[in-house]
Amino acid sequence: MSKEVFSQISPSEFFYRNRDLAGFSNPTRSLYTSVREFVENALDACDQKKILPDIHLSIKAVDTEKPDPKHYVLTVKDNGPGIDPEHIPLAFGTVLYGSKFGLKQARGMFGLGATMAILYGQITTNKPVTVKSCSDGKTLDEFVMLLDIQKNKPVILKHTTKEGSKTGLTVSIVLEGDYSKAGSKVRDYVYQTSLITPYASITFEDPSGEKFYYPRIVKEMPRPPTVIKPHPHGIDVETIRRMITDTHYQIPAIDNKMIDKVKKELGLKKNLSPKEILEKAQKRWSDISRPVRTVISVMSFLNIDFEGLKKIRIDDIDIANKTITYWDFGESQSHAIELDQDSPYYKQLASTVQGDTLLTFLTKRFQRVGPTTAEKFCEFAKFKSDKRIGSMTNEELVKLADALQKFEEFLAPDPSCLAPLGEEPLSKGIMKFFNPEFAAVWQRNASAYSGFPFVVEMGIAYGGDIPPNGLKVYRFANRIPLLYDEGSDVVLKIVNETEWSRYKIKGDPPLVIVSHICSTRIPYKTVGKENVADRPELERELKNALQYLARKLAVHMSRQGAADMAKKRANLYSKYVPLIAQFATELAGKKKEPNYNQLIRMGSEIEEQV
Amino acid sequence: MRLKNKSSAKTAEARKKRLLSLLEQQGLNIYDSLDKGKFPQFVIPSRSVSNIVYDKKIRQYILGSASAIRSSRNMSQLRSYTQLAWLAFFVNRLVREGKSSTLRDIYYSSQAFSIDFEDQPESDNIIVDLEAVLTSPREEFHIFPEERSSVFGDLTIEYTVPGYEGKRMNLSDHPDGYLIGPSLSSAELVDTSAELVIAIEKGGLFTRFVEEKVHKKFKSIIVDTAGQAPRSTRNLLRRLNTEMGLPVVILADGDVYGEHIAMVIKSGSANAAHLRELTVPDAKWLGVWATDIEKYKLPTIPMTESDIKRIYDLQKDPRYQEGNWKKQLEVFLKLKRKAELEAFSKYGLTNITDKYLPAKLEESKSF
């Protein structure tokens, strides 16, 4: 590894410098993005714990008299599980801290957005974020914090605790925004979010004090997604590198829990010196678990006790150069020490860092890969199946990633990590929102593109309360409404390519289409994440869904057409038969008109016999 | 003086009686159907292209035996059925009361009876339907087109229109000619000193002919067809031919359209295949022939593409399969040039009446 020294920037600083990428380019967009991030976090938290969400969103101007853009207080309150008070400073005060690293369908990714919003608020107003959390139903913790951008660390200004009664989280930030411009998007966002989350109740109070309330429509939550391992086709070199790194970063994940675990396994009752701990560990070595063995090894090399362990973070274990690098929180500086190759703990550490064999790595870290497939793959990729993945060079990693993409015998991705809304809740939402004369929904079976599973569900609604202003498409991805960049979206493309006249739809129909794509990775076209790219696999699924629904609509239209026709017939015969009688009477030179009532009746009924 | 041969022609009065009885019969049919709870219907001879055939015997296009039923039972036909019933009713009034109407007037009159025609072509079409049902031309319904053509010459007529019954008139009294309108069309033809009818395509030449006293020089009645002859004009030509025994000759532009104007006067049009009494089978086309263009060294202009296309179309028509008709089309196609009647002016304003007309009349005795 290189010895050169680079100047590092913290993740916070990186995002600060690149905030445009994350949707914080101007006060209008930033206000909208912040609303999204907090609401989506709240919904995700409730989903994970199977709690029917109750979300309260409010946007209040700090000084109502000022013209936009100005400072707003944005508050989002949920009834989710709350957050353990000890995690709050890290969760809201550092960038890249989150619980969403597993691979499953979720609205946001990695919990980055919320921190970005906090960061944006702090940058524009220099006001702290307020987080109130109750995770046990008894105590309510309130934190007032700033973010130290350079150090990527929270600065707690105030922490109070009082009695709480219900679990939940309330986050409140002050930020510069432009509600006069963002308002319609925010309202659309709340409206559409309620449509795709019919099991949630959402209240939105806007700066003028007007309240928008969307009550819960269904009481059942959709089946939650399960966390799954990645599929080999959905992997690139960087991801593999991270997966391998993940394996040896299991070592330094040293927190109170881990220390408790070590103490428990070693049967420690009282505080012992490092030497005594090591002696105790030697005696029980074969009984203790692998992570604990690793912690012991680290302690032996650094010659520290549990208290010392809590003050550091292991940054790197470099087997090739036999060094271990760690960060000392107390001194705020980095240290590197040499590993003693003769130490009995060296081997333990080395095998941990060098990691599993390729065969084990493949079967353990990827979904639906068994030993047989793994062996076949190693042969295909020309790797020895017992090669340690930690020992792979960059070239080999590239070769491995490439082979993973090309090998065709992997099973299709596992869709259990997806959580479509389901036909019934979707249908109920559509009925409640549009009160249509006709509606149909369909959930397609799971499919996959490039190793990422996805499911398309779609609904169609016609007539009723829908205004006859032409076709309106509501696009959703992983239960998030997509409001911007409509034009280039794949769903719009499919809808526009449809020949609606074939389905008896013409003019400006009162027609609504609701499209929901669920995937572990939505193929967005741009970083803005507002429009979905036209992957052929996705396009095919969307097309099938739309055609199926359009055919159902056509059947309805024909039926409706027949009823309209009968009515029209009755009107026509009532109008024309008396006229014919009038003309015939004069033509025939008669005085009295013929009795034509029977004919009007027959005329109205005749079509049903035909 | 040549007097009319009354026995060979139906009088205006007889035609009116026949029509009124046909209308009453239709009315009774509808009335009975309604009373019995049956859907009334009209039987309309089909005017589709496949049902139009050329009858060599009577030398005109006629309708075949196919006919369509317009039934009030069929919802999509109910509206047009009612329109047709209304028209029969309205025509009955027109004829009984001796009033006249025009195609456009019919379209507007319908609105007073809650009969809504979308546009005039729709009402024009219903009029043709009624012509087909009753096998009578619309002129007998007292419905006239607004296109005008005129007649001039020594012909005495007797009006039958209300208020003028019995009044006589000679058609050489007014040098601009007389409009062939409703009154003239329904008038009885009484007598004439003429021995010939000259139908001419253009108003300008018609005036020239009157000025040059062609009616005297050639003892003729001159008719201005104003382009393709309207039905009332064709009907008058036929009556002059059949009732007064006058031969009819035709002068038209030297192009394919001129040739067809002559053909329509002689043997009718496909559009009026459902009608009789509009043709003059013995009429003769004097010119301008394609061969005349070379013979008389007329100044010409090139044909347009649509002119040429029209020649190819007419070459498929059974009436153009032989004789001079066929030959002239071929020469036109070869020349790809055309000449108007006015072309004769190159050799002097009276050249056409002094030289061409006498020559062609002489020539016509042989065909």
Chai-1 contact restraints between the chains, C-beta under 6 A:
chainA,res_idxA,chainB,res_idxB,connection_type,confidence,min_distance_angstrom,max_distance_angstrom,comment,restraint_id
A,R569,B,M75,contact,1.0,0.0,6.0,A-B,restraint_1
A,L572,B,L78,contact,1.0,0.0,6.0,A-B,restraint_2
A,Y576,B,L78,contact,1.0,0.0,6.0,A-B,restraint_3
A,Y576,B,T82,contact,1.0,0.0,6.0,A-B,restraint_4
A,L579,B,T82,contact,1.0,0.0,6.0,A-B,restraint_5
A,I580,B,T82,contact,1.0,0.0,6.0,A-B,restraint_6
A,I580,B,A85,contact,1.0,0.0,6.0,A-B,restraint_7
A,A581,B,L34,contact,1.0,0.0,6.0,A-B,restraint_8
A,F583,B,A85,contact,1.0,0.0,6.0,A-B,restraint_9
A,F583,B,W86,contact,1.0,0.0,6.0,A-B,restraint_10
A,F583,B,F89,contact,1.0,0.0,6.0,A-B,restraint_11
A,A584,B,G27,contact,1.0,0.0,6.0,A-B,restraint_12
A,A584,B,I30,contact,1.0,0.0,6.0,A-B,restraint_13
A,A584,B,Y31,contact,1.0,0.0,6.0,A-B,restraint_14
A,E586,B,F89,contact,1.0,0.0,6.0,A-B,restraint_15
A,L587,B,L23,contact,1.0,0.0,6.0,A-B,restraint_16
A,L587,B,G27,contact,1.0,0.0,6.0,A-B,restraint_17
A,L587,B,A88,contact,1.0,0.0,6.0,A-B,restraint_18
A,L587,B,F89,contact,1.0,0.0,6.0,A-B,restraint_19
A,L587,B,N92,contact,1.0,0.0,6.0,A-B,restraint_20
A,A588,B,G27,contact,1.0,0.0,6.0,A-B,restraint_21
A,A588,B,L28,contact,1.0,0.0,6.0,A-B,restraint_22
A,A588,B,Y31,contact,1.0,0.0,6.0,A-B,restraint_23
A,P594,B,Y31,contact,1.0,0.0,6.0,A-B,restraint_24
A,P594,B,L34,contact,1.0,0.0,6.0,A-B,restraint_25
A,P594,B,D35,contact,1.0,0.0,6.0,A-B,restraint_26
A,Y596,B,L34,contact,1.0,0.0,6.0,A-B,restraint_27
A,Q598,B,G37,contact,1.0,0.0,6.0,A-B,restraint_28
A,L599,B,G37,contact,1.0,0.0,6.0,A-B,restraint_29
